[in-house]
Every structure is written in C-alpha cells, then in structure tokens.
Amino acid sequence: MVHRDIWAPWPKDAGQVLKYFEDRHEAQPMGKTVPVTVLSALALLEQVGQAPPGDRLSSDHLLTEAVKSWTADLEQGAKPKKVAPMFTVAVLLAAELLVCRKEVPIRLRFYGFVFLLMNWACLRCDDVQNIDPGSFTLSQIGLKFTLTKTKTTGPGRKVNLMHGYVMRGICLSGFDWLGEGFKILHSGELAQKPRDFLCVECSESWEDHAEDFM
C-alpha cells in the first residue's frame, strides 16, 4: 500500500524536505547548487502563495542550516570547474574577415558578427539570444545594446535589464567588423521582421531564413 504522504501536494515540515534531499542524493548524486536552488524555489512559492511568515518552511532554521551543511559537503566533493579554452588569434581574425566579406552569404556574416560579439562582450549563448535587436546603437566610441534577460536579471532581482558594450577600437584585422555587423543587422530580412531575440534560424545554404524563426 502506497503511503499517502507520497502524494501530498506540499511538504508538511522541514523533515520531509530533508528526506527528499537524502532520497534524491541516493538515487543520483546532487550537484552542489541543488539544495540552495530547491530552497529558493520553496521560498518563492511560499511568497507568491502568501503563506504566513511563521508557517514558511523556507525560513525554518533546521532546514536552512541543513541546506548550508549539504552545500558545504557537496562543494568538497565537487569536481573543479572546467574553464573553456580561449579562441586563438587566428580564429578571431577569420571571423572579422568573414563579417567584412560582402560576397559571403549575409546570414553567415551575421553569425560571424554574433560570434565576435559573444567573445568581446563575454556573453553566454542564452545572453546573446536575449539581446533586443532594436536596442543596438553604434557610435565612434563603440556598440551598445540591451539584454532583456540574463542569468542575473528577472523577477526578484534588483536589475531588470543589462546593458552590453563593445569598444569601437577592438579589432585585430584592421577592418571595421563592428560597423559591418551593425549594417548587416539593419539590412534585408534581418531587419524587416520584428522580434525580441537576436539570432534567427537559417537554411543550410545560408542564403535565406528557415521557414520559421527560432
């Protein structure tokens, strides 16, 4: 017979949450951020659900201290962080030349521009996709843009928008890849269809878009 607590819609006390951590770790070792993430999710749901402060499990001293203990133990056994290898100068030079070669399909040049933007602005892939295409401005000083969503923004955080910037003088080839990339972004179908994301899906030939945007 299955115990009814398994189907309970909400943990009745801190002990059930701690039991979840134990069972979860036994089934598959947890990452070091899992306990804190679970506690944060619990706190958010209790806040949105307007649970009385005295009844909130996320504020339970036993649970918060246990999460600190779990995190410390998991950090000790965690593998060291892997740092992605940096791109060589040759790769960056090739990307700059690609962006500036007008005989190359424009969408291929566009992705060369996106690659350089990611490199020099230190952006994640998700960060790039959440750049507002209409926010780009170019001057003699540099390129500015707005990120509508990043890992450090969103509900419950102090910052709603993040601003990115790449200095105009950042160049290895001597070609104005920032200027060319800005022109590409505001030319053809890349500028005709309004969207709230930067990157679009292209056909295999790079000559046009796929049937739908990504």
Buried (B, 14 or more C-beta within 10 A) or exposed (E): EEEEEEEEEEBEEBEBBBEEBEEBBEEEEBEBEBBBEBBBEBBEBBEEEEBEEEEBBBBBEEBBEBBEEBBEBBEEEEEEEEEEEEEEEEEBBBBBBBBBBEEBBBBBBBBBBBBBBBBBBEBEEEBBBBBBBBBBEBEEEBBBBBBBBBEEBEEEEEEEEBEBEBEBEBBBBEBBBBBBBBBBBEEEEBEEEEEEBBBBEBEEEBEEBEEEEE
